[in-house]
Amino acid sequence: MPILIIVLLAIAIAQIGFWDTLQAIFGAIGIIILFWVIVAALAASVGAYFYSRVRRRF
């Protein structure tokens, strides 16, 4: 009996708002990935800047 309830609930979710929910989840994951890509690019550019300043001194 619980399996039948779970299946009916899954069908209801799939018909009502599955694609909107999936879009929201993928959008949130995309924003998180984009944030970390920007952080990595910023860290790389700051590292390259300081590396070039240290290298010029020696």
ZIHUVEN-V605717 format. One record per pair of residues at least 12 apart in sequence whose C-alpha atoms are under 10 Angstrom apart, sorted by the first residue. I is the first residue (numbers start at 0). GAP is how many residues later the second one is. D is the distance in Angstrom with one decimal. If there is no record, write none. Layout:
<<I:GAP:D> <I:GAP:D>>
//
This chain:
none
//
